Amino acid sequence: MIKKSLFSLGLVAALMIFSNSSIVSAQATKSALPFKVGTFAINDIPTIGLVMQNDELIVELASANRAMELLPRYSKVSIPEDMIGLIAQYEYGLKYRVYEIVNWLVEEGLLNNSNQRSFIHSVSTVDIMAPIQYPSKLMNAAVNFYTHACEGCTDEERAAKTLERQQNRGVPYLFLKPTRGAIIGDGDDIIMPYGRDRIEWEVEMAVVFGRTGKYISADRAYDHVFGYMVAMDISDRGGRPPGGYGSTSTTEGSSIIQGSASDWFVGKGHDTFAPHGPWIVPKEFYGDPMERLHQTLVIDGVTVQEAKAGDMIHNIPELIEYASSLITIFPGDVLQSGTSGGTGAGRVERASGSGYLVDGEAITANIEGIGSLNHTVRIETSVPDDLSGSQLPPVKSYRP
């Protein structure tokens, strides 16, 4: 009861602060232009920015706000220093201040080349970082597209498998990935860990939460969403070596080497295995993802994945209801909605001839209406020479 009272008082206080700051005003209830938000290294300082003009310009949000406040008709409002702060305050009034900033930029013509101020940059001149540094949790839906549930199947096998899953969908399967270390931004290299040569790709939509909630019904799910970004779930399919927990035996008594599904930490947890970005589209500028989602992944010019939301086994509101029945959702938390067929398991033909990633390959993951993530694959070529042997071994040491 005390906790509830404290939460209520905090919420009322936050609303009073924003009300006293006059964030909500008649000219700021709508934004003159759509925008996206991201985190960018500007002069080597992580900076929250608005992405505008067809993703060509970055506006430093705090600096633009300070410049606008020099005019007497605008009240003083502080802008959070990081993305989680922005997200947490956005639906409690801060979005109307952001709308005011956008409207001011448009009214003054500051987005035109001839009038651009020092707080406006070309996207090509800034370093694009992962938008959220870092979520308290990163949740992922496993095998949530019908085409991914039957990789490499014939058309007849896929149709039968799809019908079977449609008749018995069950509940979603979720797993957690690390955040700091695993999450990287656009342009950062994807590192294949030493000796782990069965690394594959998965393009996914990432749902960013804006409100705290537990037991969020599917009908109320979008009330808790801040926006959407592009994500990848890079996966290590090398599995574990024989022996120890997680190994089983065949009827002949020989050891079966388990795949990554039996060890999700090995399969999903490596550094750089969670690319995010390039920025976040607030939900009011994207619409219903179950109507417009179109995601693709291209490796060295070859499209290996392409899917729309209709291929999902559990839709996004259902994923949110399930996730929030397990754990409280907080602002800045992320839920990835799963991937389609076309991963390495499907053995899509590429120039390398490999079913897995190889050194030097370029990956582009795109979601229409959001943007693209671009990464190069690199191999970790060495490890310290004083390891005891307790480290995860190279795949070739226990697999042909």
C-alpha positions as CSV (number, residue, x, y, z in Angstrom):
1,M,0.0,0.0,0.0
2,I,2.9,2.4,0.9
3,K,4.6,1.6,-2.4
4,K,1.4,2.3,-4.3
5,S,1.0,5.6,-2.5
6,L,4.6,6.6,-3.2
7,F,4.1,5.8,-6.9
8,S,0.9,7.8,-7.1
9,L,2.5,10.8,-5.4
10,G,5.5,10.6,-7.7
11,L,3.3,10.6,-10.8
12,V,1.2,13.5,-9.5
13,A,4.4,15.5,-8.8
14,A,5.8,14.8,-12.2
15,L,2.5,16.0,-13.8
16,M,2.6,19.1,-11.7
17,I,6.1,19.9,-12.8
18,F,5.3,19.6,-16.4
19,S,2.0,21.6,-15.9
20,N,3.9,24.4,-14.2
21,S,6.4,24.4,-17.0
22,S,3.6,25.0,-19.5
23,I,4.7,22.1,-21.7
24,V,1.2,21.5,-22.8
25,S,0.1,24.5,-24.9
26,A,-2.2,25.0,-27.8
27,Q,0.5,25.3,-30.4
28,A,2.3,22.1,-29.2
29,T,-0.3,19.4,-29.2
30,K,0.8,18.4,-32.7
31,S,4.1,18.3,-34.4
32,A,4.5,20.1,-37.7
33,L,6.8,17.3,-39.0
34,P,7.3,13.7,-38.0
35,F,10.6,12.9,-36.4
36,K,12.7,10.0,-35.0
37,V,14.9,10.1,-31.9
38,G,18.4,8.7,-31.4
39,T,21.7,8.9,-29.6
40,F,24.7,10.3,-31.5
41,A,28.3,11.0,-30.6
42,I,28.7,14.7,-31.4
43,N,32.2,16.1,-30.5
44,D,32.7,12.8,-28.7
45,I,29.7,13.3,-26.4
46,P,26.7,11.0,-26.5
47,T,23.8,13.4,-27.4
48,I,20.1,12.9,-27.8
49,G,19.0,14.1,-31.2
50,L,15.9,14.4,-33.4
51,V,16.2,12.8,-36.8
52,M,14.4,14.9,-39.5
53,Q,14.2,15.7,-43.2
54,N,14.0,12.2,-44.5
55,D,16.7,11.0,-42.1
56,E,19.2,13.5,-43.4
57,L,19.5,15.9,-40.5
58,I,20.2,15.4,-36.8
59,V,19.0,18.2,-34.4
60,E,20.7,18.3,-30.9
61,L,17.6,18.3,-28.8
62,A,18.9,20.0,-25.6
63,S,20.8,22.6,-27.6
64,A,17.8,23.4,-29.8
65,N,15.7,23.7,-26.6
66,R,18.1,26.2,-25.0
67,A,18.2,28.3,-28.2
68,M,14.4,28.3,-28.3
69,E,14.2,29.3,-24.6
70,L,15.9,32.6,-25.4
71,L,12.6,33.8,-26.9
72,P,10.4,35.2,-24.1
73,R,7.3,33.3,-25.3
74,Y,8.8,29.9,-24.4
75,S,9.0,28.6,-20.8
76,K,12.1,26.9,-19.5
77,V,12.0,23.1,-19.6
78,S,14.9,20.8,-19.0
79,I,15.7,18.0,-21.5
80,P,16.9,14.7,-20.0
81,E,20.5,13.8,-20.7
82,D,19.9,10.3,-22.0
83,M,17.3,8.3,-24.0
84,I,15.9,6.4,-21.1
85,G,15.1,9.7,-19.4
86,L,13.5,11.1,-22.5
87,I,11.4,7.9,-22.9
88,A,10.3,7.9,-19.3
89,Q,9.0,11.5,-19.4
90,Y,7.7,11.5,-23.0
91,E,4.1,10.4,-22.3
92,Y,4.0,12.5,-19.1
93,G,4.1,15.8,-21.1
94,L,7.7,16.0,-22.5
95,K,6.5,15.0,-26.0
96,Y,4.6,18.3,-26.2
97,R,7.9,20.2,-25.5
98,V,9.6,18.2,-28.3
99,Y,6.6,19.1,-30.6
100,E,7.2,22.8,-29.7
101,I,10.9,22.5,-30.7
102,V,10.0,20.9,-34.0
103,N,7.4,23.5,-34.7
104,W,9.9,26.3,-33.9
105,L,12.5,24.8,-36.2
106,V,9.9,24.8,-39.0
107,E,8.5,28.2,-38.3
108,E,12.0,29.8,-38.3
109,G,13.2,27.8,-41.4
110,L,16.1,26.4,-39.4
111,L,16.0,23.1,-41.3
112,N,16.8,24.8,-44.6
113,N,20.5,24.7,-45.6
114,S,20.9,28.4,-45.6
115,N,19.6,28.9,-42.0
116,Q,21.0,25.9,-40.2
117,R,22.4,26.5,-36.8
118,S,25.4,24.9,-35.0
119,F,23.0,22.3,-33.3
120,I,21.9,20.9,-36.6
121,H,24.1,18.3,-38.4
122,S,24.1,16.2,-41.4
123,V,23.6,12.5,-40.5
124,S,26.8,11.7,-42.4
125,T,28.9,13.8,-40.0
126,V,27.8,12.2,-36.7
127,D,28.5,8.8,-35.1
128,I,25.2,6.9,-34.8
129,M,25.2,5.0,-31.4
130,A,22.7,2.5,-30.2
131,P,19.6,4.6,-29.3
132,I,19.3,3.3,-25.7
133,Q,22.4,3.1,-23.5
134,Y,21.2,0.6,-22.1
135,P,17.8,-1.1,-21.5
136,S,17.3,-2.7,-18.1
137,K,16.3,-5.8,-20.1
138,L,16.2,-7.0,-23.6
139,M,13.5,-9.6,-24.3
140,N,13.4,-11.7,-27.5
141,A,10.7,-13.8,-29.0
142,A,12.0,-17.2,-30.3
143,V,10.5,-18.9,-33.4
144,N,7.7,-16.4,-33.7
145,F,7.3,-16.5,-37.5
146,Y,5.8,-19.4,-39.3
147,T,8.5,-19.4,-42.0
148,H,11.2,-19.5,-39.3
149,A,9.5,-22.5,-37.6
150,C,10.1,-24.6,-40.7
151,E,13.5,-23.5,-42.2
152,G,14.6,-25.5,-45.2
153,C,11.2,-27.2,-45.5
154,T,9.4,-28.0,-48.8
155,D,6.3,-25.9,-49.6
156,E,4.2,-28.9,-48.5
157,E,6.0,-29.4,-45.3
158,R,5.8,-25.7,-44.5
159,A,2.1,-25.6,-45.1
160,A,1.5,-28.6,-42.9
161,K,3.7,-27.1,-40.1
162,T,2.0,-23.8,-40.4
163,L,-1.4,-25.3,-40.1
164,E,-0.2,-27.3,-37.0
165,R,1.1,-24.2,-35.3
166,Q,-2.0,-22.2,-36.1
167,Q,-4.2,-24.8,-34.5
168,N,-1.9,-25.0,-31.4
169,R,-0.1,-21.7,-31.0
170,G,0.4,-22.1,-27.3
171,V,2.1,-19.1,-25.6
172,P,5.2,-17.2,-26.8
173,Y,8.7,-18.4,-26.0
174,L,10.8,-15.5,-24.7
175,F,14.5,-15.3,-23.8
176,L,16.7,-12.6,-22.4
177,K,19.9,-11.2,-24.0
178,P,22.6,-9.1,-22.2
179,T,22.3,-5.4,-22.8
180,R,25.7,-3.6,-22.3
181,G,28.3,-5.4,-24.4
182,A,25.8,-7.2,-26.7
183,I,24.0,-4.0,-27.9
184,I,25.8,-2.1,-30.6
185,G,24.9,0.8,-32.9
186,D,24.8,1.3,-36.6
187,G,28.2,0.9,-38.2
188,D,29.8,-1.1,-35.4
189,D,31.4,-4.4,-36.3
190,I,29.7,-7.7,-35.5
191,I,32.4,-9.8,-33.9
192,M,32.5,-13.6,-34.4
193,P,34.0,-14.9,-31.2
194,Y,37.2,-16.8,-31.3
195,G,36.7,-20.2,-33.0
196,R,32.9,-19.8,-33.1
197,D,32.3,-20.3,-36.9
198,R,28.5,-21.1,-36.9
199,I,27.2,-17.5,-36.5
200,E,24.0,-16.5,-38.3
201,W,21.7,-13.5,-38.6
202,E,18.1,-12.6,-37.7
203,V,16.4,-9.3,-38.5
204,E,13.7,-8.2,-36.0
205,M,11.5,-5.3,-35.1
206,A,12.3,-4.0,-31.6
207,V,9.5,-2.6,-29.5
208,V,10.6,0.1,-27.1
209,F,8.5,0.5,-23.9
210,G,7.5,4.0,-22.7
211,R,5.4,3.2,-19.6
212,T,5.8,0.9,-16.6
213,G,3.4,-2.0,-16.5
214,K,2.6,-5.5,-15.2
215,Y,-0.1,-7.8,-16.5
216,I,-0.7,-5.5,-19.5
217,S,-3.6,-6.8,-21.6
218,A,-3.2,-7.1,-25.4
219,D,-6.0,-4.5,-25.7
220,R,-3.9,-2.0,-23.7
221,A,-0.5,-3.0,-25.1
222,Y,0.2,-0.1,-27.3
223,D,-0.5,2.3,-24.4
224,H,2.8,1.2,-23.0
225,V,4.8,1.4,-26.2
226,F,7.1,4.4,-26.9
227,G,8.2,3.4,-30.4
228,Y,10.0,1.0,-32.7
229,M,13.5,0.4,-34.0
230,V,15.4,-2.1,-36.2
231,A,17.2,-4.9,-34.4
232,M,19.2,-8.0,-35.1
233,D,19.5,-11.2,-33.1
234,I,22.9,-12.5,-34.0
235,S,23.1,-16.2,-33.0
236,D,25.8,-18.7,-32.3
237,R,24.7,-22.1,-33.6
238,G,27.8,-23.9,-32.6
239,G,26.3,-25.3,-29.4
240,R,28.1,-26.9,-26.4
241,P,30.8,-29.5,-26.4
242,P,29.8,-33.0,-25.2
243,G,29.7,-33.8,-21.5
244,G,28.3,-32.0,-18.5
245,Y,24.8,-30.5,-18.1
246,G,22.9,-30.3,-21.4
247,S,24.2,-33.4,-23.1
248,T,22.1,-36.4,-23.9
249,S,22.8,-39.8,-25.4
250,T,21.4,-41.7,-28.4
251,T,20.1,-45.2,-28.2
252,E,23.6,-46.3,-29.4
253,G,25.1,-44.6,-26.4
254,S,27.0,-41.9,-28.4
255,S,26.9,-38.3,-27.2
256,I,24.7,-35.9,-29.0
257,I,26.0,-32.4,-29.2
258,Q,23.2,-30.0,-28.3
259,G,22.5,-27.0,-30.5
260,S,22.3,-23.4,-29.2
261,A,18.6,-23.9,-28.2
262,S,19.8,-26.0,-25.2
263,D,22.2,-23.2,-24.1
264,W,20.7,-19.8,-24.7
265,F,23.7,-18.0,-23.1
266,V,26.1,-19.5,-25.7
267,G,23.6,-19.1,-28.5
268,K,22.6,-15.5,-27.9
269,G,24.7,-13.8,-25.3
270,H,28.0,-12.9,-27.0
271,D,29.3,-9.3,-27.3
272,T,27.9,-7.4,-30.3
273,F,25.1,-9.9,-30.9
274,A,22.3,-7.3,-30.4
275,P,22.6,-4.5,-33.0
276,H,20.0,-1.8,-32.4
277,G,18.9,1.4,-34.1
278,P,19.7,3.3,-36.1
279,W,17.1,5.4,-34.2
280,I,13.6,5.0,-32.7
281,V,10.4,6.0,-34.4
282,P,7.8,7.2,-31.8
283,K,4.6,5.2,-32.2
284,E,2.5,8.2,-33.3
285,F,4.6,8.5,-36.5
286,Y,4.7,4.8,-37.3
287,G,1.2,3.4,-36.9
288,D,0.1,-0.2,-36.2
289,P,3.2,-2.4,-36.8
290,M,0.8,-5.4,-37.4
291,E,-0.4,-3.6,-40.5
292,R,2.8,-2.1,-41.9
293,L,5.8,-4.1,-40.7
294,H,8.1,-5.1,-43.6
295,Q,11.5,-6.2,-42.7
296,T,14.4,-7.4,-44.8
297,L,18.0,-8.5,-44.3
298,V,20.7,-8.3,-47.1
299,I,24.2,-9.9,-46.9
300,D,26.7,-8.7,-49.5
301,G,23.9,-7.7,-51.9
302,V,21.8,-10.9,-51.5
303,T,18.4,-10.6,-49.8
304,V,18.3,-13.5,-47.4
305,Q,15.2,-12.5,-45.3
306,E,12.0,-10.7,-46.1
307,A,8.8,-10.8,-44.1
308,K,5.7,-9.0,-43.1
309,A,3.8,-9.0,-39.8
310,G,1.2,-11.5,-41.2
311,D,3.8,-14.2,-40.8
312,M,3.9,-13.8,-37.0
313,I,2.7,-16.6,-34.8
314,H,2.0,-14.3,-31.9
315,N,1.3,-10.6,-32.7
316,I,3.0,-7.8,-30.9
317,P,0.2,-7.1,-28.4
318,E,0.1,-10.8,-27.4
319,L,3.9,-10.7,-26.9
320,I,3.6,-7.7,-24.6
321,E,0.8,-9.3,-22.6
322,Y,2.9,-12.5,-22.2
323,A,6.1,-10.7,-21.3
324,S,4.4,-8.4,-18.8
325,S,2.8,-11.4,-17.1
326,L,6.3,-12.6,-16.2
327,I,8.1,-9.4,-15.4
328,T,7.4,-5.7,-14.9
329,I,8.1,-3.6,-18.0
330,F,9.9,-0.3,-17.5
331,P,10.5,2.7,-19.8
332,G,13.4,1.9,-22.1
333,D,13.0,-1.8,-22.0
334,V,13.0,-3.6,-25.3
335,L,11.1,-6.5,-26.8
336,Q,12.2,-8.0,-30.1
337,S,9.3,-9.6,-32.0
338,G,11.2,-12.5,-33.7
339,T,12.5,-13.2,-37.2
340,S,11.3,-14.9,-40.3
341,G,12.7,-17.7,-42.5
342,G,15.9,-17.0,-44.4
343,T,18.4,-17.5,-41.5
344,G,21.4,-19.7,-41.8
345,A,19.3,-22.7,-41.1
346,G,17.6,-22.1,-44.5
347,R,20.9,-22.2,-46.3
348,V,20.1,-19.2,-48.6
349,E,22.6,-19.2,-51.4
350,R,25.3,-16.4,-51.0
351,A,28.6,-15.6,-52.7
352,S,30.6,-17.1,-49.8
353,G,28.8,-20.5,-50.2
354,S,28.6,-20.7,-46.4
355,G,25.4,-21.2,-44.4
356,Y,26.9,-19.0,-41.7
357,L,28.5,-15.6,-41.6
358,V,32.1,-15.2,-42.8
359,D,34.7,-12.5,-42.2
360,G,34.2,-9.3,-44.1
361,E,30.6,-9.8,-45.1
362,A,28.4,-6.7,-45.0
363,I,25.0,-6.9,-43.4
364,T,22.1,-4.5,-43.9
365,A,18.9,-5.0,-41.9
366,N,16.0,-2.7,-42.8
367,I,12.5,-2.1,-41.6
368,E,10.4,0.1,-43.9
369,G,9.5,3.4,-42.3
370,I,12.2,3.1,-39.6
371,G,15.6,2.8,-41.2
372,S,18.6,0.5,-41.8
373,L,21.3,-1.0,-39.7
374,N,24.7,-1.6,-41.5
375,H,27.4,-3.8,-40.1
376,T,30.5,-5.6,-41.1
377,V,31.4,-9.1,-39.8
378,R,34.8,-9.5,-38.3
379,I,36.5,-12.6,-36.7
380,E,38.1,-12.4,-33.3
381,T,41.5,-13.9,-34.2
382,S,43.1,-14.6,-30.8
383,V,42.4,-15.0,-27.1
384,P,44.8,-14.6,-24.1
385,D,47.4,-17.4,-23.8
386,D,46.9,-18.0,-20.0
387,L,43.4,-19.4,-20.2
388,S,42.9,-22.6,-18.2
389,G,40.7,-24.5,-20.7
390,S,37.4,-23.6,-18.9
391,Q,36.5,-21.1,-21.7
392,L,34.0,-21.9,-24.4
393,P,36.0,-23.9,-27.0
394,P,36.2,-23.4,-30.7
395,V,33.4,-25.3,-32.6
396,K,36.0,-27.3,-34.7
397,S,37.3,-28.9,-31.5
398,Y,34.2,-30.9,-31.1
399,R,32.3,-30.7,-34.4
400,P,33.6,-31.8,-37.8
